[in-house]
Amino acid sequence: MTKRTKPATAAPPGAVIPAIPRQDVPARLAALPGMPIGELKDQWRSFFGTEPPPYNRRFLESRLAYRIQELAYGGLKRETLGDFDAICRAYAAPRPGRPSTAETRAEALYDLAILLSLNPALPRHTAARRVATQWHQRLPVRVEVKHLAEWLTDHLPRSRTEIVLMANHARIERHLRPVRQLVEQIERQQREAREVVRDKLMKGLGWPRR
């Protein structure tokens, strides 16, 4: 007799996820690394209203850390989310060879957000100049350091909270990117294996190949 697996349940459509007091954020973030995996999953259900995904502990911790700050300080602006969507579309587009200008600038902007999140007292223009010096030669077109620094400063969120959220988003994105690449590689290998099996079967049956 086959045992039926219980499907994952999500929170009801009208469920309200309460905000987190800002003074509780440091303690909540510090508690995540030592928390049992079961409690991490319970927090996921409480903060997201859905069942936790079947990913590793590191993913759950990083995503929960982001969510805790989001519930305490507020989410990103619609314009910032639009920028993130554009960045994701740029990464999704297949481009052989050298990364595009959009991809490289997005990575530089991520580095700037991370640098400022770790060094709050560092002036924005100084941080932008430092990051631009490291990234301008990686662009597929010639761009001066000062012009790239100006672009980074213009596209960086204005508030400290949004900069921290962008930095956390960057860390999660970079952590998941190798996983996505591995999944794509496995799927490609499976497709190629199916093609080989199909060709051998059709050849053995004497059918013409499509």
C-alpha positions as CSV (number, residue, x, y, z in Angstrom):
1,M,0.0,0.0,0.0
2,T,1.5,3.3,-1.1
3,K,1.7,6.0,1.6
4,R,0.3,9.3,0.4
5,T,2.4,12.3,1.1
6,K,0.6,15.2,2.7
7,P,0.8,18.3,0.5
8,A,2.5,21.5,1.7
9,T,0.0,23.9,3.3
10,A,0.1,27.6,2.9
11,A,-1.3,30.2,5.2
12,P,-4.9,31.3,4.4
13,P,-5.2,34.2,2.0
14,G,-6.3,36.6,4.7
15,A,-3.5,35.7,7.2
16,V,-1.7,38.6,8.8
17,I,2.0,38.4,9.5
18,P,2.8,40.8,12.4
19,A,5.6,43.3,12.3
20,I,8.7,42.8,14.4
21,P,9.8,45.5,16.8
22,R,13.0,47.1,15.7
23,Q,14.7,46.6,19.1
24,D,14.2,42.8,18.7
25,V,16.1,42.5,15.4
26,P,19.7,42.1,16.8
27,A,18.7,39.4,19.2
28,R,16.6,37.5,16.6
29,L,19.4,37.6,14.0
30,A,22.0,36.5,16.6
31,A,19.8,33.5,17.6
32,L,19.4,32.1,14.1
33,P,22.8,30.2,13.8
34,G,22.2,28.3,17.0
35,M,18.5,27.5,16.4
36,P,17.5,23.9,15.7
37,I,16.4,23.3,12.1
38,G,12.8,22.6,13.3
39,E,12.6,26.0,14.9
40,L,14.0,27.6,11.8
41,K,11.2,26.0,9.8
42,D,8.6,27.1,12.4
43,Q,9.9,30.7,12.0
44,W,9.6,30.4,8.3
45,R,5.9,29.4,8.6
46,S,5.4,32.4,11.0
47,F,7.2,35.0,8.9
48,F,6.3,33.9,5.4
49,G,3.0,32.1,5.9
50,T,4.1,29.2,3.7
51,E,5.8,25.8,4.2
52,P,9.7,26.1,4.2
53,P,11.4,25.1,0.9
54,P,13.5,21.9,0.9
55,Y,16.8,23.8,0.9
56,N,19.7,23.6,3.3
57,R,20.1,25.3,6.6
58,R,22.3,28.1,5.3
59,F,19.6,29.2,2.9
60,L,16.9,29.2,5.6
61,E,19.1,31.3,7.9
62,S,20.0,33.9,5.3
63,R,16.4,34.2,4.0
64,L,15.0,34.5,7.6
65,A,17.6,37.1,8.4
66,Y,16.4,39.1,5.4
67,R,12.7,38.6,6.3
68,I,13.2,39.7,10.0
69,Q,14.7,43.0,8.9
70,E,12.0,43.4,6.3
71,L,9.3,43.0,8.8
72,A,11.0,45.4,11.2
73,Y,12.1,48.1,8.9
74,G,9.7,47.7,6.0
75,G,10.1,46.2,2.5
76,L,11.9,47.7,-0.5
77,K,10.2,50.4,-2.6
78,R,8.4,49.4,-5.8
79,E,11.2,51.1,-7.8
80,T,13.9,49.1,-6.1
81,L,12.0,45.9,-6.6
82,G,11.7,46.8,-10.3
83,D,15.5,47.2,-10.5
84,F,16.0,43.8,-8.9
85,D,13.6,42.3,-11.5
86,A,15.6,43.9,-14.3
87,I,18.8,42.5,-12.8
88,C,17.3,39.0,-12.6
89,R,16.1,39.2,-16.2
90,A,19.6,40.3,-17.2
91,Y,21.1,37.2,-15.5
92,A,18.5,34.9,-17.1
93,A,19.2,36.0,-20.6
94,P,21.7,33.7,-22.3
95,R,24.8,35.6,-23.2
96,P,27.9,33.6,-24.3
97,G,31.3,34.9,-23.5
98,R,31.9,38.1,-21.5
99,P,29.1,39.4,-19.1
100,S,27.1,42.3,-20.4
101,T,27.3,45.9,-19.2
102,A,24.0,45.4,-17.2
103,E,25.3,42.3,-15.5
104,T,28.6,43.9,-14.5
105,R,27.1,47.1,-13.3
106,A,24.6,45.1,-11.2
107,E,27.4,43.1,-9.6
108,A,29.3,46.4,-8.8
109,L,26.1,47.8,-7.3
110,Y,25.7,44.7,-5.1
111,D,29.4,45.1,-4.0
112,L,28.7,48.8,-3.1
113,A,25.7,47.9,-1.0
114,I,27.6,45.2,0.8
115,L,30.6,47.5,1.4
116,L,28.3,50.2,2.9
117,S,26.4,47.7,5.0
118,L,29.6,46.6,6.6
119,N,31.1,50.2,6.9
120,P,28.2,52.5,7.8
121,A,30.5,55.5,8.5
122,L,32.1,55.3,5.0
123,P,31.0,58.2,2.8
124,R,28.9,57.0,-0.2
125,H,31.0,58.7,-2.8
126,T,34.2,57.2,-1.3
127,A,32.7,53.7,-1.3
128,A,31.4,54.2,-4.9
129,R,34.8,55.3,-6.1
130,R,36.5,52.3,-4.4
131,V,34.1,49.8,-6.0
132,A,34.2,51.5,-9.4
133,T,38.0,51.2,-9.4
134,Q,37.7,47.5,-8.9
135,W,35.0,47.0,-11.6
136,H,35.4,49.5,-14.4
137,Q,37.9,47.3,-16.3
138,R,35.5,44.3,-16.3
139,L,32.9,46.2,-18.3
140,P,32.7,45.1,-22.0
141,V,32.9,48.7,-23.0
142,R,35.4,51.4,-21.9
143,V,34.1,53.4,-18.9
144,E,36.0,55.8,-16.8
145,V,36.1,55.2,-13.0
146,K,34.4,58.5,-12.2
147,H,31.5,57.8,-14.6
148,L,30.9,54.3,-13.1
149,A,31.1,55.8,-9.6
150,E,28.5,58.4,-10.5
151,W,26.2,55.7,-11.9
152,L,26.6,53.6,-8.8
153,T,25.8,56.5,-6.5
154,D,22.7,57.4,-8.5
155,H,21.3,53.9,-8.5
156,L,22.1,53.2,-4.8
157,P,19.1,53.3,-2.5
158,R,18.9,56.5,-0.4
159,S,18.1,55.1,3.0
160,R,20.4,53.1,5.2
161,T,17.7,50.4,5.6
162,E,17.3,49.8,1.9
163,I,21.1,49.6,1.4
164,V,21.2,46.8,4.1
165,L,18.3,45.0,2.5
166,M,20.0,45.2,-0.9
167,A,23.2,43.8,0.5
168,N,21.3,40.9,2.0
169,H,19.6,40.3,-1.3
170,A,23.0,40.3,-3.0
171,R,24.4,37.7,-0.6
172,I,21.3,35.4,-1.1
173,E,21.5,35.8,-4.9
174,R,25.2,35.0,-5.0
175,H,24.7,32.0,-2.7
176,L,21.9,30.6,-4.9
177,R,23.6,31.2,-8.2
178,P,25.9,28.1,-8.2
179,V,22.8,26.0,-7.2
180,R,20.9,27.3,-10.2
181,Q,23.8,26.7,-12.5
182,L,24.1,23.1,-11.2
183,V,20.4,22.5,-11.7
184,E,20.6,23.8,-15.2
185,Q,23.6,21.6,-15.9
186,I,21.8,18.5,-14.6
187,E,18.7,19.3,-16.6
188,R,20.8,19.8,-19.8
189,Q,22.6,16.4,-19.2
190,Q,19.2,14.7,-18.7
191,R,17.9,16.2,-22.0
192,E,21.0,15.0,-23.8
193,A,20.7,11.5,-22.3
194,R,17.0,11.3,-23.4
195,E,18.0,12.3,-26.9
196,V,20.7,9.6,-27.0
197,V,18.2,6.9,-25.8
198,R,15.6,8.1,-28.2
199,D,18.0,8.0,-31.2
200,K,19.2,4.5,-30.3
201,L,15.6,3.3,-29.9
202,M,14.5,4.8,-33.2
203,K,17.6,3.4,-35.0
204,G,16.9,-0.1,-33.6
205,L,13.3,0.0,-34.8
206,G,14.3,1.4,-38.2
207,W,12.3,4.6,-37.8
208,P,13.5,7.8,-39.5
209,R,14.9,10.3,-37.1
210,R,12.8,13.5,-36.7
